[in-house]
Amino acid sequence: MDLRRIFSRSFGAPSSAKDHLLERFIRDEQGSYVLISALLMPVLVGTAGLGTEVGWWYYKHKNMQSVADSGAVSAATAASAGGDPRSEAKAVAANYGYTDGANDVTVTVNQPPKTGSQASNAQAIEVIVSQPQRRLLSALFGSDRVPITARSVALPNSGTGCVLALNTSASPAVNVSGGNQLNLIKCNLYSNSSASPSLNVAGSASVAANQVGVVGDVSGASSITATNGVKTHITPVADPYADVTPPTRPSCSNAKITVNANGKTNSLDPGCYMGSITVNAGAVLNLNPGIYYLDGASLSVAGNATITGSGVTLVFTGSGSDWGTASIGSNATVDLTGPTSGPTKGIVMYGDRNMPAGTNFNLTGGATQNFGGAIYLPKANLSFSGGNGTSTSCTKIIADTLTFSGTSNLQVNCTALGTATIGSQTAQLVE
């Protein structure tokens, strides 16, 4: 069909004008852009919508990753303090709005992790948070929900400390020699001395611990068994009781107290004593709950003597050259537990920070010597042998310098006593 003839009949224009208009109409492409745009508009809108949906999925994953990270760190921190890592991780996730079992949320806690580089590490804790997302515009490409999952793995702090030497330069600040054995059950040994050695393990002596950390160097590392390794050149560990000061002492008694074997249990009340307290072999002394100030006085417990007390803090103080000290002989029976509340909470022995550095304390009762709580003697040169290391015991030792003699077994199940933490408890993300 001739378009020129149709155009001429329709518009009645002269032949030359008809030809000109027809050619312009045939060549005109402006309308095609409108048509193409109309055809592509659904695709453009869909692409923009899908991009928005993908952005939402990315946001959800990022949010869930933060939840997994927080859950893993909290779970590992709880584990290092003896808590339940699974309950802790799920509680943290719920606090962020991801409650396990609600709204298709799943919070999975694995110890050790099921996959990854830490799968063989029994201490590592894996937290997986997942929540499938419903499709919107992407439903054009599939009906199944989009799985969004975040995973994190954390390691607990290598444990809590139970031995800390505060001296920054002594060589060594911690000494284990001869045939002595130091067993720190699930807890750490720290030395703040920058000397070489900071810790000395000599002869046939041995040390077993969760971890050993020293600011300086170690001598006799081959005699140390540490689940989480021996670390040198660490940052000094803070004094956990640096801000604790007992109440002002009451008026004092100057009388000396000597307890002899008489076949009965003798008792003593809290207060201030300027005369020495001596418990002879075979004698039994029970300390009633409270704070005992030994002002320039010594506590002496002979071998085969017994001293007991619950809710007790012994404060060693004095002035000038006259300072309170303690000496406990081999095979003495000691069962002293610190208070669970009050200004000396968790402390069974407290040494005045003003006493001369290197003041001698000898707590060498052995296996029958058990202290429940913290022995805090920041200026003492402490010789220690004791502790039975049962799963319910709690003994922490903080002194200026330390010498372990005989066999010592320490355990830090201290939740009930509320002792201060030695070393950091913060867990670390590893995956």
C-alpha positions as CSV (number, residue, x, y, z in Angstrom):
1,M,0.0,0.0,0.0
2,D,1.3,3.5,-0.9
3,L,1.6,5.6,2.2
4,R,1.9,8.8,0.2
5,R,-1.4,8.2,-1.4
6,I,-3.1,7.4,1.9
7,F,-1.6,10.5,3.5
8,S,-2.7,12.6,0.5
9,R,-6.3,11.4,0.7
10,S,-6.4,11.9,4.4
11,F,-5.1,15.4,4.7
12,G,-5.7,16.8,1.2
13,A,-2.4,18.6,1.1
14,P,-0.5,19.4,-2.1
15,S,1.7,16.6,-3.4
16,S,5.0,18.2,-2.5
17,A,3.7,19.1,1.0
18,K,2.3,15.6,1.5
19,D,5.6,14.1,0.6
20,H,7.4,16.3,3.0
21,L,5.1,15.6,6.0
22,L,5.2,11.8,5.3
23,E,9.0,11.8,5.2
24,R,9.1,13.7,8.5
25,F,6.6,11.2,10.1
26,I,8.6,8.2,8.9
27,R,11.9,9.6,10.2
28,D,10.5,10.8,13.6
29,E,11.9,8.6,16.5
30,Q,10.9,10.6,19.5
31,G,7.9,8.4,20.3
32,S,10.1,5.3,20.5
33,Y,11.8,6.6,23.7
34,V,8.5,6.9,25.4
35,L,7.5,3.4,24.3
36,I,10.8,1.9,25.4
37,S,10.6,3.7,28.7
38,A,7.1,2.4,29.3
39,L,8.3,-1.1,28.5
40,L,11.3,-0.9,30.8
41,M,9.7,0.9,33.7
42,P,8.6,-2.3,35.5
43,V,12.1,-3.7,35.2
44,L,13.6,-0.4,36.5
45,V,11.2,-0.3,39.5
46,G,11.7,-4.0,40.2
47,T,15.5,-3.6,40.1
48,A,15.3,-0.6,42.5
49,G,13.0,-2.5,44.8
50,L,15.2,-5.6,44.7
51,G,18.2,-3.5,45.5
52,T,16.4,-2.1,48.5
53,E,15.5,-5.6,49.6
54,V,19.1,-6.8,49.3
55,G,20.1,-3.7,51.3
56,W,17.7,-4.8,54.0
57,W,19.2,-8.3,54.1
58,Y,22.6,-6.8,54.4
59,Y,21.5,-4.7,57.3
60,K,19.9,-7.7,59.0
61,H,23.1,-9.7,58.6
62,K,25.2,-6.9,60.0
63,N,22.8,-6.5,63.0
64,M,22.8,-10.3,63.6
65,Q,26.6,-10.3,63.4
66,S,26.8,-7.8,66.2
67,V,24.4,-10.0,68.2
68,A,26.5,-13.1,67.6
69,D,29.7,-11.2,68.6
70,S,28.2,-9.9,71.8
71,G,26.7,-13.3,72.6
72,A,30.0,-15.1,72.0
73,V,32.0,-12.7,74.1
74,S,29.5,-12.8,77.0
75,A,29.3,-16.6,76.8
76,A,33.1,-16.9,77.0
77,T,33.3,-14.4,79.8
78,A,30.6,-16.4,81.7
79,A,32.5,-19.6,81.1
80,S,35.7,-18.2,82.5
81,A,33.8,-17.2,85.7
82,G,32.2,-20.6,86.0
83,G,28.8,-19.7,84.5
84,D,26.6,-21.3,81.9
85,P,27.8,-20.0,78.4
86,R,24.7,-21.3,76.6
87,S,22.2,-19.5,78.9
88,E,24.4,-16.3,78.7
89,A,24.6,-16.3,74.9
90,K,20.8,-16.8,74.5
91,A,20.1,-14.1,77.1
92,V,22.3,-11.6,75.4
93,A,20.7,-12.4,72.0
94,A,17.2,-12.0,73.5
95,N,18.2,-8.6,74.9
96,Y,18.9,-7.5,71.3
97,G,15.5,-8.8,70.1
98,Y,16.7,-12.2,68.9
99,T,15.0,-14.7,71.2
100,D,15.8,-18.3,70.5
101,G,12.6,-20.0,69.2
102,A,10.6,-16.8,68.6
103,N,10.0,-15.2,65.2
104,D,11.9,-18.0,63.4
105,V,15.1,-17.0,65.3
106,T,17.5,-19.8,66.2
107,V,20.4,-19.2,68.5
108,T,22.9,-22.1,68.6
109,V,25.8,-22.3,71.1
110,N,28.5,-24.9,70.5
111,Q,31.5,-25.6,72.7
112,P,33.7,-26.5,71.0
113,P,32.7,-25.0,67.7
114,K,31.4,-27.4,65.0
115,T,33.5,-25.8,62.3
116,G,36.4,-23.4,61.8
117,S,40.0,-23.1,63.1
118,Q,38.9,-23.5,66.7
119,A,36.9,-26.7,66.2
120,S,39.4,-28.7,68.3
121,N,39.6,-26.1,71.1
122,A,37.4,-27.3,74.0
123,Q,37.5,-23.8,75.5
124,A,36.3,-22.0,72.4
125,I,32.6,-21.0,72.2
126,E,30.7,-20.7,68.9
127,V,27.5,-18.7,68.7
128,I,25.3,-18.8,65.5
129,V,22.3,-16.6,65.1
130,S,19.9,-17.2,62.2
131,Q,16.6,-15.8,61.0
132,P,15.2,-16.5,57.5
133,Q,13.8,-13.5,55.8
134,R,10.5,-13.4,53.8
135,R,10.8,-12.3,50.2
136,L,9.0,-9.2,48.8
137,L,9.8,-8.2,45.2
138,S,12.4,-11.0,45.1
139,A,9.5,-13.4,45.3
140,L,9.4,-13.1,41.5
141,F,12.6,-15.2,41.5
142,G,11.7,-17.8,44.1
143,S,9.2,-18.5,46.9
144,D,11.6,-19.9,49.6
145,R,12.7,-17.6,52.4
146,V,16.2,-16.1,52.3
147,P,18.5,-17.6,55.0
148,I,20.4,-14.9,57.0
149,T,23.0,-16.3,59.4
150,A,25.8,-14.8,61.5
151,R,28.5,-16.7,63.3
152,S,31.1,-15.8,65.9
153,V,33.6,-17.6,68.0
154,A,35.2,-16.3,71.2
155,L,37.8,-17.7,73.6
156,P,37.4,-17.1,77.3
157,N,40.0,-15.2,79.2
158,S,42.5,-17.9,80.1
159,G,41.1,-18.0,83.6
160,T,41.2,-16.0,86.7
161,G,44.3,-15.5,88.7
162,C,44.9,-17.1,92.1
163,V,48.5,-16.0,92.7
164,L,49.9,-12.5,92.1
165,A,53.4,-11.1,93.1
166,L,53.2,-7.3,93.1
167,N,56.9,-6.5,93.3
168,T,58.1,-4.9,90.1
169,S,61.8,-5.7,90.3
170,A,62.5,-8.7,92.5
171,S,64.5,-11.5,91.0
172,P,62.6,-13.7,91.3
173,A,59.3,-12.4,92.6
174,V,57.9,-15.9,92.7
175,N,60.2,-18.8,93.6
176,V,59.4,-22.6,93.5
177,S,62.4,-24.7,94.2
178,G,63.6,-28.0,95.6
179,G,61.1,-30.8,95.2
180,N,58.1,-28.5,95.8
181,Q,55.0,-28.7,93.7
182,L,52.6,-25.8,93.0
183,N,49.2,-26.9,91.6
184,L,46.9,-24.1,90.6
185,I,43.7,-25.7,89.6
186,K,42.0,-23.8,86.8
187,C,43.6,-20.6,87.7
188,N,46.7,-18.5,86.8
189,L,50.0,-17.3,88.3
190,Y,51.1,-13.8,87.6
191,S,54.3,-11.9,88.5
192,N,54.6,-8.2,88.0
193,S,58.4,-8.2,88.2
194,S,60.2,-7.2,85.1
195,A,63.3,-9.1,86.2
196,S,65.0,-12.1,84.6
197,P,63.8,-14.3,86.1
198,S,60.5,-13.0,87.3
199,L,59.4,-16.6,88.1
200,N,62.0,-19.2,89.0
201,V,61.2,-23.0,89.0
202,A,64.3,-24.8,90.0
203,G,65.5,-28.3,90.9
204,S,62.9,-30.9,90.7
205,A,60.1,-28.4,91.5
206,S,57.1,-28.2,89.2
207,V,54.2,-25.8,88.5
208,A,50.9,-26.7,87.0
209,A,48.5,-23.9,86.2
210,N,45.9,-22.8,83.7
211,Q,48.2,-20.1,82.6
212,V,51.4,-18.4,83.7
213,G,52.0,-14.7,83.0
214,V,55.1,-12.6,83.9
215,V,56.2,-9.1,83.1
216,G,59.8,-10.3,82.9
217,D,61.1,-13.7,82.0
218,V,60.8,-17.3,83.3
219,S,63.6,-19.6,84.5
220,G,62.7,-23.4,84.4
221,A,59.9,-23.1,81.9
222,S,60.3,-26.8,81.1
223,S,59.0,-27.6,84.6
224,I,55.8,-25.7,84.1
225,T,52.6,-27.2,82.7
226,A,50.2,-24.5,81.7
227,T,47.0,-25.4,79.8
228,N,47.0,-21.9,78.1
229,G,50.7,-21.4,78.0
230,V,53.5,-19.4,79.6
231,K,53.4,-15.8,78.6
232,T,56.3,-13.4,79.2
233,H,56.6,-9.6,78.9
234,I,52.9,-9.2,79.8
235,T,51.3,-5.9,81.0
236,P,51.5,-5.7,84.8
237,V,48.4,-7.0,86.5
238,A,46.5,-4.5,88.7
239,D,46.3,-4.9,92.4
240,P,42.7,-6.1,92.9
241,Y,42.5,-4.7,96.4
242,A,44.3,-1.4,95.9
243,D,41.2,0.6,96.9
244,V,40.3,-1.5,100.0
245,T,41.1,-0.2,103.5
246,P,39.6,-1.8,106.7
247,P,37.7,0.4,109.1
248,T,39.6,2.3,111.8
249,R,40.7,-0.1,114.5
250,P,39.0,0.0,117.9
251,S,40.9,0.4,121.1
252,C,43.5,-2.3,121.7
253,S,44.3,-4.9,124.4
254,N,47.9,-5.2,125.3
255,A,47.6,-8.6,126.9
256,K,49.4,-11.6,125.3
257,I,47.1,-14.5,124.5
258,T,48.4,-18.1,124.8
259,V,46.2,-21.0,124.0
260,N,47.4,-24.4,125.3
261,A,46.1,-27.9,124.8
262,N,43.3,-28.4,127.3
263,G,40.9,-30.7,125.5
264,K,38.4,-28.1,124.6
265,T,37.8,-25.4,122.0
266,N,38.9,-21.9,123.0
267,S,37.2,-18.8,121.5
268,L,38.4,-15.3,120.7
269,D,36.3,-12.3,119.8
270,P,37.1,-9.7,117.2
271,G,38.9,-6.6,118.3
272,C,42.4,-5.1,118.4
273,Y,45.3,-7.0,119.9
274,M,48.7,-5.5,120.6
275,G,49.9,-8.6,122.4
276,S,50.9,-11.7,120.4
277,I,48.4,-14.6,119.9
278,T,50.0,-18.0,120.3
279,V,48.3,-21.3,119.7
280,N,50.4,-24.2,120.9
281,A,50.6,-27.7,119.7
282,G,47.4,-29.7,120.4
283,A,45.4,-26.5,121.2
284,V,42.2,-25.4,119.4
285,L,41.2,-21.8,118.9
286,N,38.0,-20.6,117.2
287,L,37.8,-17.0,116.0
288,N,34.3,-15.6,116.2
289,P,33.1,-13.6,113.1
290,G,34.5,-10.2,112.7
291,I,37.7,-8.2,112.1
292,Y,40.8,-8.9,114.1
293,Y,43.5,-6.2,114.2
294,L,47.0,-7.4,115.2
295,D,48.8,-4.1,115.8
296,G,52.4,-4.9,116.1
297,A,51.4,-8.3,117.3
298,S,52.2,-11.7,115.8
299,L,49.9,-14.7,115.2
300,S,51.7,-18.0,115.9
301,V,50.1,-21.3,115.2
302,A,52.3,-24.3,116.1
303,G,52.4,-27.6,114.2
304,N,49.5,-29.8,115.2
305,A,47.6,-26.8,116.6
306,T,44.2,-25.9,115.2
307,I,42.7,-22.5,114.4
308,T,39.2,-22.0,112.8
309,G,36.8,-19.2,112.0
310,S,34.2,-18.2,109.5
311,G,33.5,-14.6,108.4
312,V,36.9,-13.6,109.7
313,T,39.5,-11.0,108.5
314,L,42.9,-10.8,110.2
315,V,44.4,-7.3,109.7
316,F,48.1,-7.0,110.3
317,T,49.1,-3.5,111.1
318,G,51.5,-1.5,113.2
319,S,53.9,1.5,113.1
320,G,57.6,2.3,113.0
321,S,59.5,-1.0,113.1
322,D,56.7,-2.9,115.0
323,W,54.3,-4.6,112.6
324,G,52.0,-7.6,112.9
325,T,53.0,-10.8,111.2
326,A,51.8,-14.5,111.1
327,S,53.6,-17.8,111.3
328,I,51.8,-21.1,110.9
329,G,53.8,-24.3,111.4
330,S,53.8,-27.5,109.4
331,N,50.8,-29.8,110.0
332,A,48.8,-27.1,111.7
333,T,45.1,-27.3,111.0
334,V,43.8,-24.1,109.6
335,D,40.3,-23.4,108.5
336,L,39.7,-19.7,108.1
337,T,37.1,-18.1,105.8
338,G,36.7,-14.4,105.0
339,P,33.4,-12.5,105.3
340,T,30.9,-12.5,102.4
341,S,30.0,-8.8,102.9
342,G,31.3,-5.7,104.5
343,P,34.4,-3.6,104.0
344,T,36.7,-6.6,104.0
345,K,34.5,-8.8,101.9
346,G,36.3,-11.9,100.6
347,I,39.5,-11.1,102.5
348,V,40.8,-13.5,105.1
349,M,44.1,-11.9,105.7
350,Y,44.9,-8.2,105.1
351,G,48.4,-6.6,105.4
352,D,48.8,-2.9,106.0
353,R,50.3,-1.2,102.9
354,N,52.5,0.9,105.2
355,M,54.5,-2.0,106.5
356,P,58.1,-2.3,105.2
357,A,58.4,-4.2,102.0
358,G,59.7,-7.7,102.6
359,T,58.1,-8.2,106.0
360,N,58.1,-12.0,106.6
361,F,55.0,-14.1,106.7
362,N,55.1,-17.9,107.0
363,L,52.0,-19.8,106.2
364,T,53.3,-23.3,105.8
365,G,50.8,-25.5,107.5
366,G,50.6,-27.8,104.4
367,A,47.7,-29.9,103.3
368,T,45.7,-29.2,106.5
369,Q,46.0,-25.4,106.0
370,N,43.0,-24.0,104.2
371,F,42.2,-20.3,103.7
372,G,38.8,-19.4,102.2
373,G,39.2,-16.1,100.4
374,A,42.0,-13.7,99.6
375,I,45.3,-13.6,101.4
376,Y,46.2,-9.9,100.7
377,L,49.7,-9.0,102.0
378,P,51.0,-6.4,99.5
379,K,54.3,-5.7,101.3
380,A,55.0,-9.2,102.6
381,N,57.7,-11.7,101.6
382,L,55.4,-14.7,101.9
383,S,56.4,-18.3,102.3
384,F,53.4,-20.5,101.6
385,S,52.6,-24.2,101.6
386,G,49.0,-25.3,101.9
387,G,45.6,-25.9,100.4
388,N,43.9,-29.1,99.4
389,G,42.6,-27.9,96.1
390,T,39.1,-29.4,96.5
391,S,36.5,-28.2,93.9
392,T,34.7,-26.2,96.6
393,S,37.8,-24.3,97.9
394,C,38.8,-20.7,97.2
395,T,42.2,-19.3,97.9
396,K,43.8,-16.3,96.3
397,I,47.2,-15.0,97.2
398,I,48.5,-11.5,96.6
399,A,51.9,-10.6,98.1
400,D,55.0,-8.5,97.4
401,T,57.1,-11.6,96.8
402,L,56.3,-15.3,97.1
403,T,58.1,-18.5,97.9
404,F,56.2,-21.8,97.7
405,S,57.5,-24.6,99.9
406,G,56.2,-28.2,100.0
407,T,53.1,-29.0,98.0
408,S,50.5,-26.3,97.5
409,N,47.1,-26.8,95.9
410,L,44.9,-23.8,95.1
411,Q,41.5,-23.6,93.6
412,V,39.4,-20.5,92.9
413,N,35.7,-21.5,93.3
414,C,35.2,-18.1,94.9
415,T,31.7,-17.0,93.8
416,A,30.1,-17.4,97.2
417,L,32.9,-15.3,98.9
418,G,32.9,-12.5,96.4
419,T,36.7,-12.1,96.2
420,A,38.1,-9.5,93.8
421,T,39.2,-10.7,90.3
422,I,43.0,-11.1,89.7
423,G,43.6,-10.4,86.0
424,S,41.2,-9.5,83.2
425,Q,38.0,-11.5,82.7
426,T,37.2,-10.1,79.2
427,A,36.9,-12.8,76.5
428,Q,38.3,-12.3,72.9
429,L,36.7,-12.8,69.5
430,V,38.8,-15.2,67.4
431,E,36.5,-15.9,64.5
